[in-house]
Amino acid sequence: MMAGDTAINASLLSAMVQNIRQHGLKIYAISGAQGCGKTTLAASLQLALRQDGLRCGVVSLDDYYLSRHDRQRLARQIHPLFAMRGVPGTHQIERLHQDLQLQLEGKALTLPRFNKASDDSCADLATAFFDVLIVEGWCLGAVAQSAEQLALAVNSLDMEPNAAIWRDYQNQQLQRWYEPLWPLFSQMLYLQAPNWPTICRWRQQQEDLLWQQQGTGMDTLTLQQFMLPFQRWTEVMLGGQIWPGVQRVQLDSSRQVTIL
């Protein structure tokens, strides 16, 4: 766990485990922006549930990214910005839907994996049964914007040629494919960061740690560019435009829980 990382305090984790046990939840979602501690929290929850005797799997929404080949095809067909992974429309959302249905039906799952270093899909995990499946992702719970909201530029990507096509497609994908999935999650926890600048600082801390531990990572400028596609939907969610079924957990600037 990173120094200063989330909100993994005993009361939060205990409440999550108790909720899953008490209600027999089969799917538990953890949503939140980059750097807020979703992965760490998911791993801690998995460990706690396994210690409690439950078969527990974890998968990230990132693992459902389209392959590099499929994103390049999307970039040719829709807009060049879709070559970058991240935004709604760049996930194997139908596969996620199938996996959620299988989990709810008590059937075995073959979960995907995505290699961020190669920016491509990699070998699936072995097929397994799970009592509980934890799904974590940055835009879980996101909802479509109005035409007026969508027309507003958020950052430099929105000034790219024909960027409105890129935004419109994301919005259509959210409304058509993503939003219908949210009710399938037995529970969705949303880790709410204070603001976008804090999120960017947290993400920079993660990258700094990678440099320290592995001698590799993104430089500051590359990271700033990497974060741009995530800004629109992240700020929309921070502003309260989110699926009403989420349970909010407010984090302070040090990733500590302030409101449960």
Secondary structure, DSSP 8 states (H G I E B T S, - for coil): --TT-----HHHHHHHHHHHHHHT-SEEEEEE-TTSSHHHHHHHHHHHHHHTT--EEEEEGGGGB--HHHHHHHHHHT-GGGGSS-STTSB-HHHHHHHHHHHHTT--B---EEETTTTEEE-----B--SEEEEEETTTTB----HHHHHS--SGGGGSTTHHHHHHHHHHHIIIIIGGGGGGSSEEEEEE-S-HHHHHHHHHHHHHHHHHHHS----HHHHHHHHHHHHHHHHHHHTT-B-TTEEEEEE-TTS-EEE-
